[in-house]
Amino acid sequence: MTLGNPKLHMARKNAVEFVKAEADRYAANVLPIIREAQKAGARTLREIAEALNAILVSKGKRESRVRPGDGTYSGIKPTSTVNFS
């Protein structure tokens, strides 16, 4: 008797593809907000995070990166290196 998924390599491949697709979808939704914040004068990652807070909280969105309780966006750390090209 064999335990586990006999096609584990396929399951892993499908899972990786799904995670990448979800990340791309999320980035496609957030990037326009970031671009608008930059056009409005946001230059630092902290300013961009504040703009994301304003949008996510005003729309009532509770994404996984929004901290429960205070509703602030924690996905961007001020020390992160971000390339939005």
N, C-alpha and C positions, 0 to 999 in steps of 0.2 A: 504494500500500500504506500502510495506517495502522498506526502502532505504538502500543502501549499499550492500555489498556482503554477501549473506546468508551463504556462506562457508568461512567466514573470517579466521577462525582457520586453514583451509587447505591452504589458500593463504599465511598466515603468516608462516606456517610450511615450505612451498615450498620456500618462500623468504629466510628464515634462512638457509635452506639447500643449496640454490644457493650461498649465501654470503660465507658460510663456504667452499664450493667447490672452489670458486674463490680465497679465501685466501690461500687454500692449493695449488692451481695451481701456484699462485704467489710465494709462499714460495719455492716450488719445483724448480722454475726457478731461484730464487735469491740465494738459499743455495749453489749451486756449485760455484758461484762467491765469496761468503763469504769464503768458504773453501779454494779456491785458494789464496785469499788475505791473509788468515791466514798462509798458507804454505809459502807464499812469505814474511812473517814477520809482517803482520798487527796484532797488539795486542789490540789496543784500538778501541772503537766504532767509534771514529773520523777517524782513519786510514781505517777502514772497509768502512765507508761512502765515503771516498775519492776514494777507489778502486771501489765502486759502481758508483760514479760519472764518473770515467774514462771509465768504461765499457758502461754505459748507454749513455754517450755523444758520445763516439767513434762509437757506433752502431746507433746513431741518434734516440734512443728511447725517447719518451716523455711521460713517465708514469705519472699518476696522482700525484705522490709524487715528481716529478721533478719540481722545481720552474720555472715558466715562466720567461723568461728574462735572467737569468744567468745559467740555465741548471744544477744546483746543486741538488743533492739528499738530501731531507730533512726528509726521513722516519725514520732515526735512529738519535735519540738525544743522545748526549754524556752522559746524565744522566740516560739513559734507562738501565734496566736490561734485558739482552737477554740470553736465554738458547737455544742453537742450538744442543741439544743432540738427 
